[in-house]
């Protein structure tokens, strides 16, 4: 019983830490996350109407009144929190969310 509570506390601490770290994500890192998820080479290939709005709706994010780059930050945060984007190296769980590189992350789940 005590072990279960310890595991639950550890999981909650990890979620809180992830939440705090993803709030510091930069616009360029958010763009990199979306490039990996959509498997495109340039952020210019993504459109708000065809790509970002449907994904935001699927993730249940409110994006009304946001521009393309602000919307990218909100969507990238939620993709990381929900496990759609994970680090490539499972041993290195600590990512610098302020400067993510493409080689550091991969799609965890399919959308």
Wavefront OBJ file of the C-alpha trace (Angstrom):
o trace
v 0.000 0.000 0.000
v 2.808 2.380 0.896
v 4.691 1.460 -2.285
v 1.643 2.269 -4.420
v 1.378 5.693 -2.813
v 5.081 6.334 -3.425
v 4.701 5.410 -7.099
v 1.671 7.659 -7.433
v 3.545 10.542 -5.794
v 6.511 10.020 -8.144
v 4.228 10.016 -11.187
v 2.512 13.191 -10.013
v 5.865 14.873 -9.466
v 6.986 13.907 -12.977
v 3.778 15.339 -14.467
v 4.139 18.586 -12.533
v 7.785 18.893 -13.568
v 6.892 18.228 -17.222
v 4.099 20.800 -17.043
v 6.456 23.436 -15.614
v 9.143 22.706 -18.198
v 6.817 22.748 -21.208
v 5.488 26.163 -20.235
v 8.930 27.529 -21.114
v 8.848 26.229 -24.687
v 10.047 28.721 -27.291
v 8.397 29.430 -30.637
v 11.209 27.778 -32.574
v 11.039 24.662 -30.393
v 7.268 24.538 -30.907
v 7.834 24.699 -34.648
v 10.304 21.807 -34.448
v 7.780 19.714 -32.512
v 5.137 20.315 -35.179
v 7.605 19.529 -37.974
v 8.287 16.158 -36.378
v 4.603 15.384 -35.834
v 3.500 16.359 -39.349
v 6.697 14.980 -40.970
v 7.336 18.088 -43.078
v 10.555 19.940 -43.825
v 9.436 23.516 -43.293
v 6.949 25.268 -41.029
v 5.758 27.194 -44.090
v 4.152 23.996 -45.403
v 1.738 23.928 -42.453
v -1.423 25.985 -42.702
v -3.665 27.126 -39.899
v -6.869 26.084 -41.616
v -5.807 22.667 -42.887
v -3.297 21.467 -40.278
v -3.236 23.400 -37.029
v -6.954 24.019 -36.373
v -7.994 20.368 -36.817
v -5.140 19.223 -34.572
v -6.048 21.806 -31.924
v -9.649 20.633 -32.059
v -8.540 17.009 -31.667
v -6.380 17.933 -28.658
v -9.215 20.112 -27.230
v -7.205 23.323 -27.194
v -8.823 26.731 -27.492
v -6.957 28.676 -30.149
v -9.431 31.334 -31.186
v -7.722 34.639 -31.832
v -4.224 33.157 -31.896
v -1.845 33.518 -34.799
v 0.040 30.671 -36.423
v 3.095 30.904 -34.169
v 1.179 31.322 -30.901
v -1.064 28.423 -31.902
v 2.049 26.334 -32.568
v 3.238 26.910 -28.987
v -0.083 25.839 -27.467
v -0.322 22.733 -29.666
v 3.311 21.718 -29.061
v 2.869 21.981 -25.282
v -0.180 19.748 -25.395
v 1.484 17.222 -27.737
v 4.375 16.870 -25.307
v 2.098 16.630 -22.255
v -0.088 13.943 -23.840
v 2.871 11.860 -24.998
v 2.543 12.330 -28.748
v 6.131 13.588 -28.820
v 8.785 11.784 -26.777
v 12.591 11.964 -26.500
v 14.476 9.615 -28.826
v 16.831 8.553 -26.072
v 14.681 7.115 -23.257
v 17.572 7.444 -20.797
v 17.761 11.200 -21.386
v 14.294 12.223 -20.204
v 15.480 15.763 -19.512
v 14.977 17.885 -22.607
v 15.719 21.563 -22.868
v 12.295 22.712 -24.031
v 13.671 26.122 -24.859
v 15.849 24.720 -27.671
v 14.616 21.362 -28.955
v 16.339 19.879 -31.999
v 14.754 17.488 -34.462
v 17.256 14.768 -33.689
v 16.241 14.782 -29.994
v 12.527 13.953 -30.371
v 10.240 11.589 -32.253
v 6.521 10.920 -32.570
v 5.412 8.682 -29.737
v 1.847 7.980 -30.847
v 0.082 8.368 -34.168
v -2.526 11.092 -34.486
l 1 2 3 4 5 6 7 8 9 10 11 12 13 14 15 16 17 18 19 20 21 22 23 24 25 26 27 28 29 30 31 32 33 34 35 36 37 38 39 40 41 42 43 44 45 46 47 48 49 50 51 52 53 54 55 56 57 58 59 60 61 62 63 64 65 66 67 68 69 70 71 72 73 74 75 76 77 78 79 80 81 82 83 84 85 86 87 88 89 90 91 92 93 94 95 96 97 98 99 100 101 102 103 104 105 106 107 108 109 110 111
